[in-house]
């Protein structure tokens, strides 16, 4: 499992995907989420601006990423 370090207490899901280079743009991140291609803690998440915090696990394209606070 890979990690994504954030420097804030929380980040929006679409911003996280863009920040971690899992989506090339904010629009692409939104499409991934709305298409049901993103899981949060094992469940499909279709909420574009869902607040993500340290300890959450985001899955994109079958790859798991644990969010950690830096």
N, C-alpha and C positions, 0 to 999 in steps of 0.2 A: 504494500500500500504506500502510495506516495503522499507527501504532505504539501499543504499550501499554507504559508505563513502570512498572517494578517497582523497589522499594527494597531488595529482598532478593536473595540470590544465586539463589534458586529459589522457585517457587510451584506448588502443585498445580493441575492443569488445571481442575478444577471451581471452585476458588477464583478462578482467573484470569478465567473467564467471568463470574462474579458481580461481581468487582472492576471489570471493564471494562464492566459493564452490557450484556454480550452475552446474559445470562440474568437474568430478574427475581429468581431465588432460587437457593439451592443445589440444591433439588430439581429445578428446571427445568434447571439446568446438567447435573445427573446424567442426566436424561432425554435431553437433546441428545446427550450423549456416548454413552450406551448405545444410542441409536437410530442411531448411525453418522453423525451429522450434523456431526461435528467432525473436521477433519484436522489432523495435526501434521506439519509438514515434508513435505507432499504425500501423506501416507498416512492413511487413516482410523484414528483412535485411539479405542478403546472402553475405555481404562483411566481410570477416573474420577479417581484420585489420581496420575496420571502427573506426574512432576516436570518442570516447564517452566523453562527458563533463558534468559538473554539470548541472542539470536541465533536462537531458535526462531521458526518461523512457524506461527501457528494460523489455520485457515480455518473460518469459520462463515457459513453462508448464502451461500457463494460469495465472501465478502469476506475478504481476507488481512490479518492483523495481525502485524507483527513485534514480538517482545518485546525491549525494550531496558532496560538497567539505568540507573536515574537516580542 
